[in-house]
Amino acid sequence: MSVSSIIFLLLFISASALFIRNIRRVRRNILLGKDEVRNDRKGERWKIMTLVALGQKKMFKRPLPAILHLFVYVGFVLINIEVLEMFIDGAFGTHRVLSFLNFEGFPLYTYMIGSFEIFAFLVTFGCAVFLIRRNITKVKRLVMKELDGWPKSDANIILISEILIMCSLFLMNAAELTTYQRANLLGSMLPVSQYLVPFLSGISDEGLHIIANACWWFHIFGVFAFLNYLVISKHFHIVLAFPNVFYANLNPKGKFTNLGSVTNEVKAMLDPTFTPPPANPDQPMRFGAKDVQDLSWKQLMDAYTCTECGRCTSACPANQTGKLLSPRKIMMDTRDRLEEVGKNIDKNGKFVDDGKALSGNYITPEELWACTSCNACVEECPVNIDPLGIIIDLRRYLVMEQSAAPTELNMMFTNVENNGAPWAFAQSDRLNWKNEF
């Protein structure tokens, strides 16, 4: 086994082990949430996942970014075939192991490399336009204040990295094409790298070999780095979009969930024979959600799946009228708090109260009460994330445990308690309006 193969295998094993470790950490964090059954109607779930996650159906509500995203999405999927070949070459010390697919009269391998270059160019073009939209034309939803700092840098880092990884493919092919032009290995001119050949024509064969090898290693290292960067960035949606859409809420958007503890209390009042199920001593009863552990595992998966695209916020009527609420920020805050709780567990072996909570320290009551519960954010999300579910659970905690509802709601609650209706007059007076006619 050659030295380069040993180095490649060490990199492969190290990157894979780190990726698995990070995935296990994320899985642990998601499972800190409460249990929730989301495995019903599987046929419908598979259909929605195929249309929304695989087919990106909801993306095409905005055609321009949808087409650009499709370039990046399809390009990366197909280019992975060439990456697979590079992995085989790295492990076994071969060189373009799939070149045997060049048959006499039908150079299949050359056509494959050519098509990969076209898709790599589309990926590069798409990423370049995304960079322009974020940093030059500054599309409103991509420059809002919750993206200041790391979120903005994260998006730029990944886009620039994707461009550099694609360019390394072009330069590698151009170096080899310059050396072996019209040889069976690469066949005829390639659609993109051929335009780089004139710039390399004055370089010696040894220099071209060094350039090709350097680009090959840069691409391999970039793939391994990208694999592990995903887990700590918003681009983790590449992995989680499929399960997140599969387990999405299939109920009508206007239907809210009821708290089991409250439902059982009402059933016990209406039916003396009803016996509420015993409480779990390991899970203290809480109405609504104060912190991330009070949310469901699906809501925590939503937080990790958020792409920070801002479509939810741009569709939010409260945000459009200048209120503090941003559904994207709700998801980002939930993920940030969940990461903080996870690091707390890693440090102490179990969660130790740090005096913080999702409600209050990360998400303010002003944000929560600005929500009209219209579900526009849920409808807009391209991967079926549900910010409203988190908002409602945080509101429930404020109302039912903190008695911290706005004055207008407290008046309505008092009227319901005293009069059986939200209006401030007795039941006996409800029909007095008839006397006016």
Secondary structure as GFF3:
##gff-version 3
##sequence-region A 1 437
A	DSSP	alpha_helix	3	30	.	.	.	ID=ss1
A	DSSP	alpha_helix	42	48	.	.	.	ID=ss2
A	DSSP	pi_helix	49	54	.	.	.	ID=ss3
A	DSSP	three_ten_helix	57	61	.	.	.	ID=ss4
A	DSSP	alpha_helix	63	92	.	.	.	ID=ss5
A	DSSP	three_ten_helix	97	101	.	.	.	ID=ss6
A	DSSP	beta_strand	102	103	.	.	.	ID=ss7
A	DSSP	beta_strand	106	107	.	.	.	ID=ss8
A	DSSP	alpha_helix	108	135	.	.	.	ID=ss9
A	DSSP	three_ten_helix	140	142	.	.	.	ID=ss10
A	DSSP	three_ten_helix	145	147	.	.	.	ID=ss11
A	DSSP	alpha_helix	150	179	.	.	.	ID=ss12
A	DSSP	three_ten_helix	193	196	.	.	.	ID=ss13
A	DSSP	alpha_helix	197	200	.	.	.	ID=ss14
A	DSSP	alpha_helix	205	229	.	.	.	ID=ss15
A	DSSP	three_ten_helix	230	232	.	.	.	ID=ss16
A	DSSP	three_ten_helix	234	236	.	.	.	ID=ss17
A	DSSP	alpha_helix	237	246	.	.	.	ID=ss18
A	DSSP	alpha_helix	260	270	.	.	.	ID=ss19
A	DSSP	three_ten_helix	292	294	.	.	.	ID=ss20
A	DSSP	alpha_helix	297	305	.	.	.	ID=ss21
A	DSSP	alpha_helix	311	315	.	.	.	ID=ss22
A	DSSP	alpha_helix	317	320	.	.	.	ID=ss23
A	DSSP	alpha_helix	327	348	.	.	.	ID=ss24
A	DSSP	pi_helix	358	362	.	.	.	ID=ss25
A	DSSP	alpha_helix	365	370	.	.	.	ID=ss26
A	DSSP	alpha_helix	376	380	.	.	.	ID=ss27
A	DSSP	alpha_helix	387	400	.	.	.	ID=ss28
A	DSSP	alpha_helix	407	419	.	.	.	ID=ss29
A	DSSP	three_ten_helix	427	436	.	.	.	ID=ss30
###
